[in-house]
Amino acid sequence: MNAITHPSRRGLLATVSSALGAFTFGFHAPLVKSAAAQSGNAVPEINVWVVIRPDETVVIRIARSEMGQGTLTGLAQLVAEELECDWSKVTTEYPTPGQNLARNRAWGNMSTGGSRGIRDSHDYVRKGGAAARMMLVQAAANAWGVPAAECSAANSIITHGPSGRSTSFGKVAEAAARLSPPTDIPLKDPKNWKIAGKSVARLDTADKLNGSQIYGMDLRLPGMLNAAIRACPVFGGKIGAVDSKAAEAMPGVKHVLRVGDNAVVVVADTWWRAKTALDAVNITWDEGANANASSASFAEVMKAGLDAPEAAIGNRNGDARAALAGAAKRVEAVYGYPHQNHACMEVMNATALWTPERCEVWTPTQNGEAALAATAEASGLPPARCEVHKIHLGGGFGRRGAVHDWVRQAVAIAKQIPGTPIKLIWSREEDMLHGRFHPVTMCKLQGGLDAQGNLVGLHMRISGQSIVAGIFPQNIRDGRDPVAFQGLNASGGEADIGYTIPNLLIDHAMRNPHVPPGFWRGVNLNQNAIYLECFMDELAHAAGKDPLAFRQALMGNHPRHLGVLNAVAERVGWGRPAAPVNGQAVFRGLAHTHGFGSYVAACAEVSVSDKGELKIHRIVAATDCGHAVNPQQIEMQVEGSFVYGLSAALHSECTVKNGRIEQENFDTYQVLRMDEMPKVETIILQSGGFWGGVGEPTIAVAAPAVLNAIFAATGKRVRHLPLKHADLRRA
Amino acid sequence: MAKLNVNGRVVEIQVEDDTPLLWVLREQLGLTGTKYGCGVAQCGACTVHVDGAAVRACAMPVSAFTEGQKITTIEGLSPDSSHPIQQAWLALDVPQCGFCQPGMIMAASALLAAHPKPTEAQIREEMTNICRCGTYNRVIAGIQRAAGISTSG
């Protein structure tokens, strides 16, 4: 078994910090250690989650990928809590996807997305820690000839109560590893947690401060060559003709190759030379059927879907159409949300080594097993002859999970140069043009109020792109994409609507453009929460009611939704005017939703100047995630999610012209920067009894809270994002 | 060929004149702490110090530098992560994925060198690096902590 030690540790540091810092990896070491040695007697593996070394180091195995969200630390806290080990002795390592395959998926699902790292694996990782503790205690009891029930563990020390004898985990680990694992494994009540539930410092910070953290892009293997790639900028297009004569004569160039029928690659000694030579390759594209597609033409398709007779139903009760027809007052609005690129700070990259016998890939991935499957498919070798080494991610946000297009490319290149490691790095331009984009949708909302201003009917028609249809088409049933209704589902799930509306219809007219979709942090909750929560604000205004009170009246059956909404309202002092900032009046807006298993709400405080300049002063956000494993990490996720959500709301969009994405870099794909960052106050409610995710849900409430605050400030409804197109001067 | 003074050492590099400093640092010198993010001086992931000032290395050809200019990368900021910015970052757990953080730390340390007690407005104005994980508020707090600015209340 080969275990990859998380590259923040040990051997790597010594080589990186030498002299100028120039370094070379041994081919398998030190980055990839032979764990056959590790799991032997010298370094006992108590179970798949826990290794205790004789020097008392506790190695906790983490199956999910660390991409900044803190899962290495959070999952280690859960294991350590049950293990009763000394937290200061804890280090982490990734098992590889190949090991997971060879050991019958002993580590379970490696997929890291959907805010599910902790909420999907808390049970079995805690049991892993608890089982290891039970075995360590049993081994000590056996050595002393006493019942295990008379012994206890704390801080990596095992004590026999009656005699006061004690020993340490490291001393009994070898004997413990030989014991049969227990079958009945009780877990602690979370109210007795000592490590979990606490804001312990991250385990992976130190190496991120001095340049020693290794990302996929930073890998260097002996004899490695570097590859730069350009795929046809029009999705679905192919290579027509290639003239590479000039490029082949340029310094350092080794090969000019094709990948499939749609991409040209230059392989050179350095990436900069490869990229420079690629710029000199004259490529004529056969742009194919999508050459004339544009955002404007697809908007017409979506608009038609808003009134199409056929649509897949997501949530329905009563008769919304009849209620609307009989309503005293009707309100109607159309909203839209554009394509977005994930724009991870680290562009897509992978290093591949192919021989006729074996293929290995080193890459930042959110799903090692999916990367292994892609490697096997692209290499033409069975999965058992392939391996993927997960490297720390410079951002993921969903781009590096479901689709491993860059891995397939790297393997396809390496296969043409057997025995030579090839590092493929996309340029930022390639990354922007060949994303897997946040889906584009529109939504028509119609609401009916009775004479007293009560909501009697709501029809919400979504029209537009389905991620599932693009990535997992086998999961579409009768034209229905189940993920399309995130945050709008009937109760009982992980993303439910927070209102009881007597007559409700939410449906989706699927309309798919040629732009490939992807799971983008927050997924469909992003636009669904904007559509619903901004429209609820419109309805409240039309009913002449306070936006908070109007919502509360519909939320009696949804106490957890109501709990987070009330928490933010109380914190900001809703109902009393906000204090002006620098002479500017401050206005508030609310939003809430349920997604990825957590209940979230936000209140934004904004000013809009006479010139229409928006300033977001503060956002107060509440999250009820049931059990909170590391409150500080949750705060960081909430703050970070707002940067991601507000980037999309204020600035970012990917538009299509002539079949291709128009924005090629951060000069045209603008994102939120520090000058616009609001203060964020995070409220963490821990109602207990469930486990919700925290990486994504709050993204969805940032934009609608801000949009509703803008309306309060200006009387203007912004219904199509990004906001940069809107004139916010008071009407 | 170029002669550069990097992290206190003079090195000779055989490379085309128009190669950006970023790629010389990463590929010729193996200093991969300096990151490629955009290549057009937008994101700041490649920020290094040249004679103490923050420079975006992706947009500067190596031929623009002389041996007399002192280039400092994240690896050379301090021998043991003891720079006040690094210490503040550690105390506040500023990084998330960490990819932008070398550039962020180099920009922040250059800011403090020029303005030992920056106002919050100054920090927000001067720090234009992009972080997609969204560490901005902790970056601001980290700079204030390193500057010894009290932010209580």
Interface residues (C-beta under 8 A of the other chain):
Chain A: V16 S17 A19 L20 G21 A22 F23 T24 M67 G68 Q69 G70 A201 R202 D204 T205 A206 D207 K208 L209 N210 G211 S212 Q213 I214 Y215 M217 D218 R220 N226 P251 T270 W271 W272 R273 T276 A343 C344 M345 E346 V347 H392 L393 G394 G395 G396 F397 I425 S427 R428 Q632 M636 E639 G640 S641 F642 V643 Y644 S647 N665 F666 D667 V671 L672 R673 M674 D675 M677 K679 V680
Chain B: V6 N7 R9 V11 E16 T19 P20 W23 R26 E27 Q28 L29 G30 L31 T32 G33 T34 K35 Y36 G37 C38 G39 V40 Q42 C43 A45 T73 I74 E75 L77 S78 S81 Q86 W89 L90 D93 V94 P95 Q96 C97 G98 F99 C100 Q101 P102 I105 I123 R124 E125 M127 T128 N129 I130 C131 R132 C133 G134 T135 Y136 N137 R138 V139 I140
